[in-house]
Every structure is written in C-alpha cells, then in structure tokens.
Amino acid sequence: MRQFAVFGLGIFGSSIAIALYQQGFTVLGVDIEEDPVKEMAGKITEVVQADTTDEKVLEALGVKNFDVAIVSIGNDIQSSVLTTLAVKELGVPFIVARAINEMHGKILEKIGADRVIFPERDMALRVAKTLAFPNAIRTEELFPGYNIVEVRLPALLHGVSLGKAQLRNRYGITVLAIRRDNEYRVSPSADEVLLKGDIIYVLGNEQQLRKFFKEMVESRNGKVVEV
C-alpha cells in the first residue's frame, strides 16, 4: 500500500490528507503549527507537529520510507522550498509541491519537485470555464484545448435520440455518457433517447463547445434552432 506524507496542513493540505486516508492509504501529516495538528488528530494515520524544513527531523519521522511527499505549505515560499529540498535529499521517490505563483513553481521544479500544482489558479480556471458554458455543472480539461463538460440536458434535446440530435455532425462534440437517476450509461448508442433531467458528459474543443452551448441558449431564448 502506498504511503503519503503531507507537509503543511492548511485547507488544501488537510483536504488532500483526509481524501487519501479515506481511500485506504497510510498518511502522515506534518505541520509546524499546533492548531492544525490538533485539528487533524484522528482524521489520518498519524499527525505530527514538527519543523518540516529540518531534514534531520524529517529523517527521524521516517519520511524517506514514504512513496510520495506532498508539500502543501501556503504563502511561506521559503519554508516550501526548504521542505521540498529536504524531502528530495531524503530520497522520497515522488514529490508533489504546491506553488502560489509562476516563479515559485519554477523554483520548485528546479530543486526537484516531480509535479508542481497551482490549486488556486487551476480552480479559478475551472470555475471560469464552467461559467462560460450555460447549463454546465463541471468542466475538466482532458488535454490542451479539449474539455469534458458535465451539463444538464438542454430543453431542446428533451425526447430526442442521439442519432437524431446529430451532435457530432452539427458541432463536432461527442456524448461520452449519460447520467439518469444516478445510473450511468457509458458510450450510449445512437438509439438512446435523451430525457428531461438527464445529465450528459460531452467532449469537444472550446470552439465546438461554445457553438453547442450558444445554440442551446438561443433556442431557449426564443430563437428556434432546428435539430
């Protein structure tokens, strides 16, 4: 079973630690402050108050035996960098580090972080993309330029089969799955009839998706778009 060490138990770090623990992994949480350590007690495998920038302290905690180190320290860039260096020196196989800006991210990469994440920026981008698509519930970028969008079925498509809707021919988008009453229908056939209340998962590039959502909104607002 993989073991994770999470350094910095703010909102982001504690959320990751708890999520990993709930999936059955061994999770060590470390923070220099007393309050977050007390808050996490009993919620993960082990939680310790310690200076994460001190390599000797981390070695005593057995950090070198963990598979993944997650450096989730917030606005203290110096502590983030020194902690990343310490776990790198201890030989942890994979290091994930949180960055608060591009320069911070570049430094973390140069000193050995295997993956640098920008949670605040990435969340803002996801929210912005979701808001850009009417009826969208959630948007995830699959690879550059292409998104999977979870969307409430537009009224124009109620009672229409996928074959008749011709979403791929008209817009270039693909319906990957349909959620209906908590049941998922993956790779639905052309005969599948879309029903009011369905949630559909569509894949396309941003231009294709914008065209699809634009026409769905126009039809809702009184401009008829023939299907």
N, C-alpha and C positions, 0 to 999 in steps of 0.2 A: 504494500500500500504506500502511495506517495506521501511524503511529509512536507508540509509547508511552514515556513517561518515568516511571520508578518511583522515588519518593523514600522511602528507608528500606528496608533490605534485611535485615530480620529474617525470621523464619519465614514470616510472611504475605506480606510484600513480595517476598521472593525466590521464593516459590512462584508468585505471580502473574506475575512477570517471566519465569520459566522457561516457564510454561504458554503465555504469549503468544508467546514466541520459538519454541517448538516448533510453534505454529500458523502460523509463517512471517512474523510481524510483526517490524519493527525495534523493538528495545527498548533503551533507555538506563537503566541502574541507577545510582543515586547514594546514597551514604551517607557520613556524616561519620567513621565508624569504619573503621580499616584492615582488621580481620579479615573482616567481611562482604564487603568489596570483593575481597579476595584469594580468598575462598571462591567468589565468583560469576564470577571471571575465566574466560573461555572458554565460559561457560554461556549468555550472552546476547550481543547485538550489541556492546555497549560497557558498561563499568562504570567509574565514576569515584569517587574519594574527594574529597568537597567538602562545604562548609557549605551545606546546602540552604535555609537561611534567608536567605542573601545573594543578593538579586536580581541584583546585578552578576555574581556567579559563575555563576548560572543562565543569564543572558543570554549570557555567554561560551561556555557549553556548547551554545548554540543551542536552548535549551528552548522558546523561542517558536515554533519551527518544528514542534513536535510536535503531534499531533492530540489526544492525551489525556494528562493528568498524573494519576498515582495517588500520593496522599500516604498512605503506609502506615506512617508513624512511630508507634511504640508508645506508651509511657507518658509521653513528654515532650510534654505538651499545648502548651507554649509553642512548641516547635520545629514541631509540627504546624500550629499556627495561622499562624506566620510563614511557613512554607513555602507554605501554601495561599495566603496573601496575595501572596507573591512570584510564584507562577505565574499568579495571577489578573491581577496588574499587567502581566505579560509578554504577556497576551492568549491564553493557551492556550484553545482552544475548549471543552474539556470537562474538568472536574476531578472526580475521584473521591477522597474523603477518608475515611480510617478513623477512627472515633470509639471511645473507650473507655467513655463514659457519655453520658447524655442531654444534660447541659449542654455537654459538649464537642461533641456533634453539632449543637446549636443554634447554637453559635458558628461552627462551620464552615459551616453553611448561610447565616448572616447575612453572612459575609465572601465568599461567592461560590462555595462548593462546589456543583456541579450534582447530585452524588449523594453522600450520606453513608451509609456502611455500618458495621454493628456486628458484625464477624465472630464474636467470642466469644459474644455474646448470641444471634445467629442460629443458630450451630452448636448451642448448648445447647438452643434451642427445637426444632430439627430432631431432635436425639437424643431429647429428651423425648417428642416426638410419635411417633417410631418405636417407642420402648419401650412407649408406651401401646397400641399395636396388636400383639397376638401374631402371630407369623409374618412381621411386616413387616421388610423389608430396608432400605427407604429411604422417606422421606416428604418431599414438596415441596409447599409451599403455592402453588397456582395463582393464586388471588386470595383476598381475605379470607374466611375461613370454609370454603373448599373446598380439598381436598388431593388430590394424586395419590399413591397408595401402591403401592410395588413390594412384592409379597407372594408368599411361597411358597404354592402351591396347597394349601388345607386338605384333609385326607384325605376329608372328607365330600363333596367335589366330584370326587374321582377317578372318571373314566369317565362323567361326567355332561356332557351337552351344555349350551351356554349357554342355549338355549331352554328346556330342562327346569329348569335351575337357577333361572331367573326372578329373577336378582339385582336387576334394575331394579324389578320389581314388588314384590318382598319387602322390599328395603332402600333402593331409590332410587339405587343405585350403578351405574356404567357401567364395563364392561370395555373399556378403550381398546386394549389389546394383550396378546398372549401371547408369552412368550419360551420357546422349546423347542429345546434343543441349539444354542444361540447363533443361532437363527433367529427373527426377529421376525414375528409375524402381527398386523398393524395392522388395527383395525376388524373383528375377527372376526365371522363370521356366527352366527346362532342355531344352525346345524347343527354348529358347531365343538365337538368333544368334548374336554373337559379331561382331561389325563393326569397321572399321578403324575410329579413332577419339574418340572412347568410353573411358570413364574414369570408372574404376571398383574399388570397395571397397572390399578388401579381408581380411578375418580374419584367423589368424593362429599363432602358436608359432614361435619363431625365427628360429628354425631348419627347420620347414616346409617352411617358407617364403624364407629362404636362398636357399633352394633346388629349389624352384619355380623360383626365380629370376636368379639363376645360369644357369639353363637350358634355360631360355628365352634369356640370354645373349649369351650362347654358340651357340644357333640356329642363332642368329643374326650375329655372327662372322663366320658362315660357317659350324659349326658342327651341323648336322641335328639331331633334336630330334623329334622322331615320336609322333604325337598326336593321 
